[in-house]
Amino acid sequence: MSKLKKLLISLWSKLGGCKGQGLVEYALLLVLITMVVFAMLVAFGQRVNNTYEIVNSSVQGAGM
């Protein structure tokens, strides 16, 4: 049995002990984390992209 399959079975058995409310709490936490990450990407994405573009153009011009 692969390690991934064993890990998934282990996680599933641990979550199986959580009934209704516990699973809903985990789902809500996962949704909240996803929303925060998405908001950060929207807010800072262009700045990060600009920084990478500046570094990229500097590195390309460094060898000349």
Phi and psi in degrees as a GROMACS rama.xvg file:
@    title "Ramachandran Plot"
@    xaxis  label "Phi"
@    yaxis  label "Psi"
@TYPE xy
-71.9059  157.56  SER-2
-62.6664  -38.4193  LYS-3
-63.1578  -42.3978  LEU-4
-64.2626  -41.8069  LYS-5
-62.5198  -40.819  LYS-6
-63.4  -44.9082  LEU-7
-63.3706  -40.6159  LEU-8
-64.3999  -40.2525  ILE-9
-64.0798  -45.7057  SER-10
-63.5873  -41.637  LEU-11
-62.4499  -40.4043  TRP-12
-68.1826  -35.1268  SER-13
-68.1398  -41.6951  LYS-14
-72.5789  -24.6173  LEU-15
-63.1176  -26.841  GLY-16
-72.8465  -19.7132  GLY-17
-86.7646  119.811  CYS-18
-96.1756  154.76  LYS-19
21.5323  -78.9989  GLY-20
-61.4427  -41.814  GLN-21
-62.7928  -42.3562  GLY-22
-66.0243  -37.8329  LEU-23
-64.7562  -39.6978  VAL-24
-63.4161  -42.9876  GLU-25
-62.432  -42.1165  TYR-26
-63.9719  -43.4402  ALA-27
-64.5131  -39.5932  LEU-28
-63.6419  -43.0799  LEU-29
-62.6934  -41.7633  LEU-30
-64.6787  -42.2671  VAL-31
-62.2962  -45.8776  LEU-32
-62.0002  -42.8599  ILE-33
-61.1216  -42.7195  THR-34
-64.5082  -40.7973  MET-35
-64.8248  -44.0198  VAL-36
-62.9508  -43.7441  VAL-37
-62.1002  -43.8888  PHE-38
-62.9957  -38.8722  ALA-39
-66.2988  -39.4282  MET-40
-64.2462  -40.3154  LEU-41
-67.4636  -42.3483  VAL-42
-72.5177  -41.1159  ALA-43
-109.745  -1.40695  PHE-44
-58.5969  -46.1268  GLY-45
-67.8782  -38.0821  GLN-46
-63.6781  -43.7651  ARG-47
-64.1765  -42.2883  VAL-48
-61.5317  -43.5158  ASN-49
-61.9288  -41.3117  ASN-50
-62.4888  -44.9478  THR-51
-63.0598  -38.3409  TYR-52
-63.8904  -41.1667  GLU-53
-64.1889  -45.5902  ILE-54
-63.5477  -43.2536  VAL-55
-62.3876  -44.2787  ASN-56
-68.6486  -33.2541  SER-57
-67.47  -40.857  SER-58
-68.9558  -39.7918  VAL-59
-64.9793  -36.3154  GLN-60
-83.1581  -8.39054  GLY-61
-71.9612  -28.7875  ALA-62
-83.7258  -3.32808  GLY-63
